Amino acid sequence: MKNQALFIKKIRLKTLVLLLFSSVFIVFSQTNNPILTSATPDAAFILGNPDYKAISYGGYRSNSRDVQPTVEEIVQDLKILAALGYRLIRTYNVHFPFAENILKAIGNLKNQDPDFEMYMMLGVWINCKGAWTARPNHEEEDLESNTEEIKKAIALVQKYPEIVKVISVGNEARVHWAQSYFVPTKVILKWVNFLQDLKMSHQIPPSLWITSSDDYASWGGGDVSYHEPELEKLVEAVDFISIHTYPFHNTHYNPDFWNLKKESVTKYNKKQLIDSAMYRARDFAINQYLKVKNYVNGLGLNKPIHIGETGWATNSSDLYGNTGTAAADEYKQALYYKLMNDWSNKNNTTVVFFEAFDEVWKNAEDPLHSENHFGLFTLKGNAKFALWDAIDNQKLKNLTREKKTIQKTFGGDDALLWTNTLIPPKQ
């Protein structure tokens, strides 16, 4: 009886899988619009091109994603980003209206100005079974929710092929510390291959690039526990590799590169000490990139590698403020931003900076938590130090957020900014 029950359970599971996959294919049978070859540049042209700067964009203005940004609000944000030279924005999921509203906003702007350019790296969120509960099952995916994400992404690509240039399957879904939701590599591989098959049959544009965005370690640049046959297959399956690197977080978790030597504290001034730490932070990030590159090359593959996410927070009530590693402030963010942009332009490697605007929903209970303060702009739209020169150069003139013109943080007072700049701790 036990074996019979187990057999029935397996049959039911297989039936569910078939039904869910079938529902994905229904998307195509119901569409009457062919996938047109767009005159807009494709991912192969955009990625690595210094003229197409990239940034993560979450336009949420409230402490809850229940309050979705309107198309009009998104239009305001996109005008700001376009004025700064951003042409590629990255999103993370499609189960809220937000992603489609961005696409609508871009369409509205293109209707107003045919020369307006903005493209999307569309994120698809992937969860394990029981994600975000007390008992996540990391061996199984949440097939129903993941299938719905894929279906929605496909529908958006079909509707906006001239805007969506990349689909990223999963966000830090394979890194071991993502305890709330991570899945085995085979899950991501399955969905990447599924989308690649749709490209082959021209059900989505063949020029669309498919990737997965994950921590550098998950892409083979870290612990050997990630070096498995499924990872090799995934590296081969994606069109490019999208890695995350965060020296900001590693000022706590791996601080050797960050802490100041005692002898240097008396030898150099405050700016020299901070600048030297930030150059080491830049080198730390690039070293993680090179570790992934070495792993990929070791597989005999020549796969494009881009940094799909990196950034620097400007406030921290957690591990990175004045009672922690002293990493979080606007001066350090600005220097990291400049150093990574310089490296990006020199090496023809896209760096997706995280992120455009501060978002408070990420840790609504602690407004000063670092996760709320990675934006180049504050929630109200003030430009942090990294963008003060854009104010000086009139790039943001007459642009508004929350009905307010863009102003400098700290009232543009350099001295006040500097008093809020922290020196890294001594070894």
C-alpha positions as CSV (number, residue, x, y, z in Angstrom):
1,M,0.0,0.0,0.0
2,K,2.9,2.3,0.8
3,N,4.5,1.7,-2.6
4,Q,1.2,2.2,-4.3
5,A,0.6,5.5,-2.6
6,L,4.1,6.6,-3.5
7,F,3.5,5.6,-7.1
8,I,0.2,7.6,-7.2
9,K,1.9,10.6,-5.7
10,K,4.6,10.5,-8.4
11,I,2.0,10.2,-11.1
12,R,0.2,13.2,-9.8
13,L,3.4,15.2,-9.6
14,K,4.3,14.4,-13.2
15,T,0.8,15.3,-14.3
16,L,1.1,18.7,-12.6
17,V,4.4,19.4,-14.2
18,L,3.0,18.6,-17.7
19,L,0.0,20.8,-17.1
20,L,2.1,23.7,-16.0
21,F,4.5,23.4,-18.9
22,S,1.5,23.1,-21.3
23,S,0.2,26.3,-19.9
24,V,3.4,28.0,-20.9
25,F,3.0,26.9,-24.5
26,I,-0.6,28.2,-24.6
27,V,0.9,31.7,-24.5
28,F,2.2,31.2,-28.0
29,S,-0.9,29.6,-29.5
30,Q,-3.0,32.5,-28.3
31,T,-0.8,35.2,-29.7
32,N,-1.5,36.4,-33.2
33,N,1.4,38.8,-33.4
34,P,4.6,37.5,-35.0
35,I,7.9,38.3,-33.3
36,L,9.2,41.1,-35.4
37,T,12.8,41.8,-36.1
38,S,13.4,45.1,-34.4
39,A,15.5,48.0,-35.7
40,T,16.7,48.7,-32.2
41,P,20.1,47.4,-31.1
42,D,20.3,43.9,-29.6
43,A,21.9,42.7,-26.4
44,A,25.1,41.8,-28.2
45,F,25.5,45.4,-29.2
46,I,24.4,46.9,-25.9
47,L,26.3,44.9,-23.4
48,G,29.9,46.1,-23.0
49,N,29.1,49.3,-24.9
50,P,30.1,52.4,-22.9
51,D,27.3,54.3,-24.6
52,Y,24.7,52.1,-22.9
53,K,25.2,52.5,-19.2
54,A,23.2,50.1,-17.1
55,I,21.5,50.4,-13.7
56,S,19.1,48.5,-11.5
57,Y,15.8,50.2,-11.1
58,G,13.1,49.9,-8.5
59,G,10.8,52.8,-8.5
60,Y,9.0,52.0,-5.2
61,R,8.3,55.1,-3.2
62,S,6.5,53.4,-0.3
63,N,7.5,51.1,2.5
64,S,5.5,48.3,0.9
65,R,5.3,47.0,-2.7
66,D,1.6,46.9,-2.3
67,V,1.8,50.5,-3.5
68,Q,3.0,50.2,-7.1
69,P,4.6,53.1,-8.9
70,T,2.3,54.6,-11.5
71,V,3.3,54.8,-15.2
72,E,3.5,58.6,-14.8
73,E,5.9,58.2,-11.8
74,I,8.1,55.8,-13.8
75,V,8.2,58.2,-16.7
76,Q,9.6,60.8,-14.4
77,D,12.3,58.4,-13.2
78,L,13.2,57.3,-16.7
79,K,13.7,60.9,-17.9
80,I,16.2,61.3,-15.0
81,L,18.1,58.2,-15.8
82,A,18.1,58.9,-19.5
83,A,19.6,62.4,-18.8
84,L,22.4,60.6,-17.0
85,G,23.2,58.4,-20.0
86,Y,21.5,55.2,-18.8
87,R,20.1,53.1,-21.6
88,L,19.7,49.7,-20.0
89,I,17.7,49.1,-16.8
90,R,17.6,45.9,-14.8
91,T,14.5,44.6,-13.0
92,Y,14.0,41.5,-10.8
93,N,10.5,40.0,-11.2
94,V,7.3,40.1,-13.2
95,H,4.7,39.1,-10.6
96,F,3.9,42.7,-9.8
97,P,2.6,45.3,-12.4
98,F,5.9,47.2,-12.0
99,A,7.8,45.6,-14.8
100,E,5.1,46.0,-17.4
101,N,4.5,49.5,-16.2
102,I,8.1,50.3,-17.0
103,L,7.6,48.9,-20.5
104,K,4.5,51.0,-20.9
105,A,6.4,54.1,-19.7
106,I,9.2,53.5,-22.1
107,G,6.7,53.1,-24.9
108,N,5.1,56.4,-23.9
109,L,8.4,58.2,-24.0
110,K,9.3,56.7,-27.4
111,N,5.9,57.9,-28.7
112,Q,6.8,61.4,-27.6
113,D,10.3,61.2,-28.9
114,P,11.2,58.5,-31.4
115,D,14.9,59.0,-30.6
116,F,14.4,58.1,-26.9
117,E,16.3,55.0,-26.0
118,M,15.8,52.7,-23.0
119,Y,16.1,48.9,-22.9
120,M,15.4,46.3,-20.3
121,M,17.2,43.4,-18.7
122,L,14.0,41.7,-17.5
123,G,14.3,39.7,-14.3
124,V,12.4,36.5,-13.6
125,W,12.2,35.5,-9.9
126,I,12.8,31.8,-9.1
127,N,11.9,30.3,-5.7
128,C,12.3,27.0,-4.1
129,K,9.2,25.1,-2.7
130,G,8.2,26.7,0.6
131,A,10.3,29.8,0.0
132,W,10.1,32.6,2.6
133,T,8.6,30.2,5.1
134,A,10.2,28.5,8.2
135,R,10.8,25.3,6.1
136,P,12.0,26.0,2.6
137,N,12.7,22.9,0.5
138,H,15.8,23.7,-1.4
139,E,15.7,20.4,-3.4
140,E,12.5,21.3,-5.1
141,E,11.3,24.5,-6.9
142,D,8.0,26.2,-6.5
143,L,6.9,25.0,-9.9
144,E,3.6,26.8,-10.0
145,S,5.0,30.3,-9.1
146,N,8.1,29.8,-11.3
147,T,6.0,28.8,-14.3
148,E,3.8,31.8,-13.9
149,E,6.9,34.1,-13.8
150,I,8.2,32.5,-17.0
151,K,4.9,32.8,-18.7
152,K,4.6,36.4,-17.8
153,A,8.1,37.2,-19.0
154,I,7.5,35.5,-22.3
155,A,4.3,37.5,-22.8
156,L,6.2,40.7,-22.1
157,V,9.0,39.9,-24.5
158,Q,6.4,39.1,-27.2
159,K,4.6,42.3,-26.6
160,Y,7.7,44.5,-26.2
161,P,10.5,42.8,-28.3
162,E,12.0,46.2,-29.2
163,I,12.6,47.0,-25.5
164,V,13.3,43.7,-23.7
165,K,16.9,42.7,-24.7
166,V,17.8,40.3,-21.9
167,I,15.9,37.8,-19.7
168,S,17.7,37.0,-16.4
169,V,16.4,33.7,-14.8
170,G,16.7,34.0,-11.1
171,N,18.4,36.5,-8.8
172,E,21.0,35.1,-6.4
173,A,18.9,31.9,-6.6
174,R,21.9,29.5,-6.4
175,V,24.1,31.0,-3.8
176,H,24.1,29.0,-0.6
177,W,23.5,31.9,1.8
178,A,20.1,32.7,0.1
179,Q,18.5,30.4,2.7
180,S,15.0,31.7,2.2
181,Y,14.6,30.7,-1.5
182,F,17.7,29.2,-3.2
183,V,17.3,26.3,-5.7
184,P,19.7,23.8,-7.2
185,T,21.5,24.8,-10.4
186,K,19.5,22.3,-12.4
187,V,16.3,24.3,-11.8
188,I,17.9,27.5,-13.4
189,L,19.4,25.3,-16.2
190,K,16.0,23.9,-17.0
191,W,14.4,27.3,-17.5
192,V,17.3,28.8,-19.3
193,N,17.2,25.8,-21.8
194,F,13.4,26.2,-22.1
195,L,13.8,29.9,-23.2
196,Q,16.7,29.0,-25.5
197,D,14.4,26.5,-27.2
198,L,11.8,29.2,-27.7
199,K,14.4,31.3,-29.4
200,M,15.3,28.5,-31.7
201,S,11.7,28.2,-32.8
202,H,11.4,32.0,-33.1
203,Q,8.6,32.2,-30.5
204,I,10.7,34.9,-28.8
205,P,13.3,36.9,-30.6
206,P,16.4,34.9,-31.5
207,S,18.5,38.0,-30.7
208,L,17.2,38.0,-27.1
209,W,20.0,37.1,-24.6
210,I,19.3,34.7,-21.8
211,T,21.3,34.6,-18.5
212,S,21.0,34.1,-14.8
213,S,22.2,36.7,-12.3
214,D,24.0,35.4,-9.3
215,D,26.9,35.8,-6.8
216,Y,30.3,35.4,-8.3
217,A,30.8,32.2,-6.2
218,S,27.7,30.7,-7.8
219,W,29.4,31.2,-11.2
220,G,32.5,29.2,-10.2
221,G,34.6,32.0,-8.8
222,G,34.3,30.8,-5.2
223,D,34.1,27.6,-3.2
224,V,34.7,24.4,-5.2
225,S,31.3,23.1,-3.8
226,Y,29.8,25.1,-6.7
227,H,31.9,23.3,-9.3
228,E,29.4,20.7,-10.4
229,P,28.4,19.3,-13.8
230,E,25.1,21.3,-13.8
231,L,27.1,24.6,-13.5
232,E,29.2,23.7,-16.5
233,K,26.0,23.0,-18.5
234,L,24.6,26.3,-17.3
235,V,27.7,28.3,-18.3
236,E,27.4,26.7,-21.8
237,A,23.6,27.4,-22.0
238,V,23.5,31.1,-21.2
239,D,24.3,33.8,-23.7
240,F,26.4,35.6,-21.1
241,I,27.3,35.3,-17.5
242,S,25.9,37.9,-15.1
243,I,27.8,38.1,-11.8
244,H,27.3,40.0,-8.6
245,T,30.1,41.4,-6.5
246,Y,29.8,43.4,-3.3
247,P,33.0,44.5,-1.6
248,F,30.7,46.7,0.5
249,H,29.2,43.7,2.2
250,N,32.6,42.1,2.4
251,T,34.0,44.9,4.5
252,H,32.3,42.8,7.2
253,Y,32.4,39.3,5.9
254,N,35.9,39.4,4.4
255,P,37.5,42.6,5.8
256,D,41.2,41.9,5.1
257,F,41.3,44.2,2.1
258,W,39.4,46.9,4.0
259,N,41.0,47.5,7.4
260,L,43.8,50.1,7.6
261,K,47.2,49.2,8.7
262,K,48.2,51.0,12.0
263,E,51.3,52.5,10.5
264,S,49.4,54.1,7.6
265,V,47.0,55.9,10.0
266,T,49.7,58.3,11.2
267,K,51.4,58.6,7.8
268,Y,48.4,59.6,5.6
269,N,45.5,62.1,5.9
270,K,41.8,61.1,6.0
271,K,41.2,61.4,2.3
272,Q,44.3,59.4,1.4
273,L,43.3,56.6,3.8
274,I,39.7,56.4,2.5
275,D,40.8,56.6,-1.2
276,S,43.3,53.8,-0.7
277,A,40.6,51.6,0.9
278,M,38.2,52.3,-2.0
279,Y,40.9,51.4,-4.6
280,R,41.3,48.1,-2.7
281,A,37.5,47.7,-2.8
282,R,37.6,48.2,-6.6
283,D,40.4,45.6,-6.9
284,F,38.4,43.2,-4.6
285,A,35.4,43.3,-7.0
286,I,37.6,43.0,-10.1
287,N,39.4,40.0,-8.6
288,Q,36.0,38.2,-8.1
289,Y,35.2,38.9,-11.8
290,L,38.6,37.5,-12.8
291,K,38.0,34.4,-10.7
292,V,34.8,33.7,-12.6
293,K,36.6,34.4,-15.9
294,N,39.4,31.9,-15.0
295,Y,36.8,29.2,-14.1
296,V,34.9,29.7,-17.4
297,N,38.1,29.7,-19.4
298,G,39.2,26.5,-17.6
299,L,36.1,24.9,-19.1
300,G,37.3,25.8,-22.6
301,L,34.5,28.3,-23.1
302,N,34.7,31.9,-24.3
303,K,31.6,33.3,-22.7
304,P,30.9,37.0,-22.3
305,I,31.0,38.0,-18.6
306,H,29.4,41.2,-17.2
307,I,28.8,42.5,-13.7
308,G,25.0,42.2,-13.3
309,E,25.0,43.9,-9.9
310,T,27.3,45.9,-7.7
311,G,26.8,48.9,-5.5
312,W,27.6,50.8,-2.3
313,A,25.2,51.9,0.4
314,T,25.3,55.4,1.9
315,N,23.7,54.7,5.3
316,S,23.8,51.8,7.7
317,S,22.2,50.9,11.0
318,D,23.5,47.4,10.7
319,L,27.0,46.2,10.0
320,Y,28.5,48.9,7.9
321,G,28.0,52.2,9.7
322,N,30.0,54.1,12.3
323,T,29.6,51.2,14.8
324,G,30.6,48.6,12.2
325,T,33.0,48.7,9.3
326,A,32.5,52.4,8.6
327,A,31.9,51.7,4.9
328,A,28.5,53.4,4.4
329,D,28.6,57.0,3.2
330,E,28.2,59.1,0.1
331,Y,31.8,59.9,-0.5
332,K,32.7,56.2,-0.7
333,Q,29.8,55.4,-2.9
334,A,30.8,58.2,-5.3
335,L,34.4,57.0,-5.5
336,Y,33.4,53.3,-6.0
337,Y,30.9,54.4,-8.6
338,K,33.6,56.3,-10.5
339,L,36.2,53.6,-10.2
340,M,33.8,50.8,-11.4
341,N,32.6,53.0,-14.3
342,D,36.1,53.7,-15.4
343,W,37.0,50.0,-15.3
344,S,33.8,49.2,-17.2
345,N,34.5,51.7,-20.0
346,K,38.2,50.6,-20.3
347,N,37.3,46.9,-20.4
348,N,34.1,47.1,-22.5
349,T,32.3,45.2,-19.7
350,T,28.9,46.2,-18.5
351,V,28.5,47.0,-14.9
352,V,24.9,47.2,-13.6
353,F,25.1,49.6,-10.7
354,F,22.7,48.9,-7.9
355,E,20.7,51.1,-7.8
356,A,19.0,54.2,-9.1
357,F,16.8,55.3,-6.2
358,D,16.7,54.4,-2.5
359,E,13.9,52.1,-1.6
360,V,12.5,51.8,1.9
361,W,10.3,48.7,1.5
362,K,13.4,46.4,1.7
363,N,13.6,46.9,5.4
364,A,10.6,48.9,6.4
365,E,11.1,48.3,10.1
366,D,14.5,49.9,10.1
367,P,14.6,53.0,7.8
368,L,18.4,53.4,8.1
369,H,19.2,49.8,7.2
370,S,21.8,49.6,4.5
371,E,19.5,47.8,2.1
372,N,17.4,50.9,1.9
373,H,20.2,53.2,0.9
374,F,22.0,51.8,-2.2
375,G,20.4,54.4,-4.5
376,L,22.3,57.2,-6.3
377,F,19.3,59.3,-5.5
378,T,17.4,59.5,-2.2
379,L,13.8,58.4,-2.0
380,K,12.7,62.1,-2.5
381,G,15.0,62.4,-5.5
382,N,17.9,64.3,-4.2
383,A,21.2,63.5,-6.0
384,K,23.8,61.9,-3.8
385,F,27.5,63.0,-4.0
386,A,28.2,60.7,-7.0
387,L,25.8,62.8,-9.1
388,W,26.6,66.3,-7.8
389,D,28.6,67.0,-11.0
390,A,25.4,66.2,-13.0
391,I,23.6,69.0,-11.2
392,D,26.5,71.3,-11.8
393,N,26.5,70.4,-15.5
394,Q,22.7,71.1,-15.8
395,K,22.0,67.5,-16.9
396,L,19.0,67.3,-14.5
397,K,17.7,70.8,-15.1
398,N,13.8,71.0,-15.0
399,L,13.5,67.3,-14.1
400,T,11.5,66.3,-11.0
401,R,10.7,63.5,-8.7
402,E,7.8,63.6,-6.3
403,K,7.1,67.1,-7.8
404,K,10.4,68.4,-6.5
405,T,13.4,69.5,-8.6
406,I,16.6,67.5,-8.2
407,Q,18.8,69.0,-5.5
408,K,22.2,68.0,-4.0
409,T,22.3,66.1,-0.7
410,F,23.8,68.0,2.2
411,G,22.7,71.2,0.5
412,G,25.7,70.8,-1.7
413,D,28.0,71.6,1.3
414,D,31.3,69.8,0.8
415,A,32.4,70.3,4.4
416,L,29.2,68.8,5.8
417,L,29.5,65.8,3.4
418,W,33.1,65.3,4.7
419,T,32.1,65.4,8.3
420,N,29.8,62.5,7.5
421,T,32.5,60.5,5.8
422,L,33.9,57.7,7.9
423,I,37.5,56.3,8.2
424,P,37.8,52.5,7.9
425,P,38.8,50.8,11.2
426,K,42.5,50.0,12.0
427,Q,43.7,46.4,12.0
